[in-house]
Amino acid sequence: MTKFNKTVFKTSHGATVSEMASLTLGHHGPMLIYDTLFMDIMTHFTRERIPERVVHAKGAFGYFEVTNDITKYTRASVFSSIGKRTRIAVRFSGTLKERGGADTVREPHGFSIKFYTDDGIWDIVGLDIPIFFLRDAIYFSSLVHSLKRNPATNLPDLDMFWDYVTLRPEALSSTLYLFSDSGLPYTYRHMNGYSIHAFKLVNKQGMTHYAKFFMKPNQGWRIMTDEDAQRLQGTDPDYYTRDLYNSIARGNTPSWNISIQLMTFEQAKKYPWNPFDITKLWPEDKFPLLPVGVFILDTNPQNYFAQVEQLAFTPGNLVSGIEPSCDRVLHARMFAYPDAHRHRLGPHHMQIPVNCPFIVNNYNRDGPQLFIHQGGAPNYYPNSFNGPETVKPVKENAYRMLGDVARYDLNEEENYFESNYIWLQMCKEEQERLVNRLAVMLYYITERTRVCTKMI
């Protein structure tokens, strides 16, 4: 076998591998589903001889620039110096409507950013609302099914959604947020973005903070009225997409400031409820926003299919200095997103140019739709032929976690504090508009649903 020059072991998204071992709960404990290194290796292996490919997705390109020093919180190279620029891809999207549906339908909107850092791909996979409808991802498919067409009639069915929401009251806060004035942005350019999840920031000394990421438009945050939204659904269903494309084409480049909220481990321990519960906010008066940088979108895609349809995001695309928190929904998404991409775009979706990091050095070889073959280097680890090696200094942060392995239903945890907070932040006119929107929807549900869910 040919002897190759020694290189650094990298994952498929270009992040440095520190240790070739499974992530477990305890020295001899069970493996954890958010072990992205294991998933990267094993899911590649199981698909090496299985060709698959389909499509789906909306977006633009630009750059992120650091404006404030946060190196005392994270060693992530993307934040290494003020003025540093990193190429990015951004995707705005609807989350519920079907392909071809109108942009101005009231729904949560996706707000995702792909950073092409010099240490691999980092993705923020966020939304335009700061909280979500569930705190346990095992209910995610049920939530989505309740919002889709009835499998018997193939028609939209409000009974299904309200039946679900009343049986899982953790969804109430996000429902109020969605049907408030905040639930319908004026354009993508005037839309806020939120990471939803908290992540761990780790600095060069190994010190950690929990952090949430916020994106606020420099064009100003604006909402759309129900009347304008209904009019545009009939006259210009692609209104958001057209506005973004034309603005960039005219040189009217939109930009957003990125900020973070920080929480220490001690603050997390003393927090009145689970700080990783994504149905709740971290109050800004206790955890103020710290400015980080700005990103600007200045380039439209040249080929929609190649650069947007095949654009794939996952919250599991993390780099040294940014790690997952103890959020079970985040853990599930870290597995589900890349697994969906392998099915939809193929097992080597990370090698599609729009998703590919600058450097890939690992032991994945062969398989359908392979773009980067890495020559004839050995495809096993360890080896004595100078194949990619792990790098000890970038080892993940070690932390202690104790507890029994079991299935814990979180439905009985505090469900109404956030709803009350959202309601009290509205002026009287906003409250009236929210009540009217809900009343219109509830008018169309059946008597059976009203009785069964006690909505009478």
Summary of the structure (lengths in Angstrom):
residues: 456
radius of gyration: 22.7
end to end distance: 75.3
largest distance: 75.6
contacts: 1364
relative contact order: 0.21
helix: 31%
strand: 18%
